[in-house]
Amino acid sequence: MARGEARTHVIVLAAGRGSRLGPLGDEIPKWLLEIGDRTIAERQLEGAADATTFSVVTGHADDTISEFLQEHGHPEVNTVFNPEWATLNNWYSLLVGLRAIDLQSDDDRMVVFNSDFYAEPDMYAAFVESSATTDEESLIAVDVERVLTDESMKVSARDGLLERIGKVDIDYPIGEYLGMLMARGGVLRDLTDMLASFEGKPEDLNQWYEGAVGRTAAAGVPWRVWATPTTDWVEIDDDADYSIAEQLAQRV
């Protein structure tokens, strides 16, 4: 991984089980799903080649991820095991990942990739480059062209800053969040504090990290919208999503 003045730390959240994928999700993590001729992992690793560090938060089938990284020649990638992967939602995976990275200054950038977010490497690379070079303390990737559905993680914004994020009760959404964000400095501290505030609270066990983003935004933390360069992506939740990803891969 390359090093520049601003250190960029990529964290992939790959701890969960793809239960809606049936037997396929039981066997391997979504990050290792083969789509076309390559896995999501290979695409994300290529796209993040200029990051300073790359970490994967594991849980379900963690040995499979370690074996994949070894077999594909990625000794530089760190794996961080989430012992609560089966009981807590992805907010805890992000918190575990954050606590494992070595932040050396307020200028260090933390980039999150959801492991079930399929795109071609250019999409990830564009986001990593923007994250490394922006003067903003945050970026959140939003597809402002896609037709929204009930399943969409909707985003409302004003003047380019996120106001609310969620699947329901989002007035006048501008687009869909697709599983990539960057935070540094004060925004990163506020996000980390919000995630840590969920610990030990039964009412927050099923939170998502997007919920922490939304709460910080409501408190005035600036999350700058990064409009995606293409709509050629899919979040793989079930077999139908997997088929869409396969169709996208065939077009490349």
N, C-alpha and C positions, 0 to 999 in steps of 0.2 A: 504494500500500500504506500502511496506517495505521501510525502510530508510537505506542508506549506506553512506559511506564517500562521494561518488560522487552522487549528487542528479540527478535523471533522470526524466524529465518531458515529458510525452507523450501528443501529441496534435493530435486529430482526426479531419480531415476536412470533416464535414458532412452538410454543409450549402446548397449545390446545390439541384436542382430538377432533378430527373432521367427522363428527357423528352423522351429519346429514349426507355424507358421501357413502354410507353403508360400509361394506367390507373393505373397500379401498381406503377409507379414512381410518379404519381400525389397524391396517397394516403399516401405513407410513404417515408421517406428518404432511400437511398440505404443502409445505415448503419444498418437498421432494417429489411432488407430482410431476410426471413427465407430460409436457404439452408440446406437441410437434416432436422436434428432435432434441429438446432440452428441458430440464426441470426449471421451476420458478427460481430455485436456488442459484442455478448457473446464470440465469439472466440477471438476477439481482447482484450477484458477485461481480459480474462483468460491468454492470452499470455503476457500481460503487468502487471501481478499481482505483480511483483517485482519493478515496477516503483515507484518513490517517489510521483508523482502526475499524474493525468489523467484528461485531459480536452477535451471537445468536442465543436467544433465551429459549431453552429447551424444557421439555416436560414429558409428554407422551412420546414414546419411542425415541428417547434421547440418544440411545446407543446407535440408532440408525443414522442420525444426523452426524454423530462423531465419525462413524465409519465412512459416510459419504465424503466428508471433508478430507479425511485421510486418503481415501482412494482417488480423489480428484485433485490432490496436491494443494491443499489450502491450510498449511500449518499455521499461517498467520491469523486465522480466524479463531476467535475466542468463543467457547461455549459456556453458558451460565445456566445452571440448572435451577428451575423454579420448583421447589418442593411442594408448593400449593397449587400446582397446575390444574389438578382435578377438582379443587374446591373453591378457588377464587378466579374471577374473570381477568381479562387481560390488563387491567390497571395494575395488578400485582406483578405481572411479568415485566411491565415497563419499569416499575419501581425497582425490581430486582436487577434489571439491566442497568439502570442509572447508577445504582449503588456499586456496580462492578467496574464502571469505567473510570479512567484517570483523567479528570478535568483539571487542567493546569492553569486556566485563566478564564475570565469572563468572556473572552473571545472564542473559546472552544465551542464548537457547534455539535449538538446532539441531533442526529437524524434517525427517525423511526420509519421502518418499512413493515407493514403487515405481511405476514408470510403467505397469506392467501390472495395477495394482490398480484395478479398476473398482468404484465406488460412486456414489451420488448426492451432490451437494455438501454436504448436511447432515452426512454422516458425516465428511468432511474438516474441515468447519467446527467440529464438536464437538471433534475432536481438537486442532485448532489453538488453540481457546479454552482447553481443559483444559491444554494445554502452556504457554500464556502466563500462566496464573493459578495453577498448582500450586506448592506449596512443595517438591515433590519435585525431585530432580536428574535424574529420568528418568521416562519413560512408554513402555510398549511395548504396542501394540494387540493384543489377543487376543480371538478369538471363542470364548467359553466354552460356546456352545450348539450349535455345528455338529458333525455326525457326522464323525469323523475317518476319513481314508483313508490309503493308503500314500503318496500324494502330499502329504499335509498337512505343513506346517512346524509340528511339534508343540512344545508348551511344557509343561514341568512347573514347578510353583511351590510355594512354602511361605510362608504368612503374607503373601500378596500380592506376593511377590518372586520373579522368575524364577530357577529353578535350572538348567534345561537347555533347549536349543532345538535342533531338528533333525528330520529325516524318519525316522530310525531310532534304535533303542536309547534311546527316551525312556520311562522308567517312569512310569506313572500320569499321563499328560498331562491337563491341565485344559482344553486348547483348542488353537486354531490361530492362529499369528501370521499377520497379513494384510498386512504391508507398510507399516506406519506406526510410527515411533518418535520420541521426543524425548530429547535429552540436553543437559545443561549442566554447568558447574562441573567437579567432580572426575570425574564419570562421563564427560563429554565428553572430558576429557584422557586418561582411561584408554582409552576407545574409540579415540581418535586414535592413541595410542601403540601399541595392539594392531594396528591396521591398518597402521601404518608398519613394524611388526616383520615383516610378511609380505613386504616389498619385498626382492627379490634372493634369495628362498628358493624353489628349484624345487618343494619339497614343498607350498608354499602358493599356487602360481600359480592353482590352481582353487578356492581358498577362496571363500566367500561372506561378506558382511559379517555375516550372522547368525552365522557361525562366530566372528567376533571378539566379538560380543555374548555368545555362549555361553562363550567363554574368560574374558572379564572377569567374568561372573557366577560362574563356578567359582572365581575368585580373590577373590570377596567383594564385587564391585562391585554396588550395589543397583539392579536394574532393576524398577521398579514396574509391575505389570500394570494395564492400562487395559482394562476389559471393554467390548467394542463394544456400542452401543445396538441394533444390528440384525444379522441374519445375511444381509441383502440386499447381498451383494458377491461378487465373483469375481476370482481371479487368472487372467488370460488367458494360457494357455500354448499352447493349440491350438484347432482349429476347434470342438470340443465346448464349450470354455469360452466362446468367442465367442458361440455360440448361447445359452448360459445367460445371458450378459450382455444379449443382445438381449431375451430373455424378461423379465428383471428390468426393463429400461428400459420395456417396454410396460406394466408394471404401475403405473408412476408416473403 
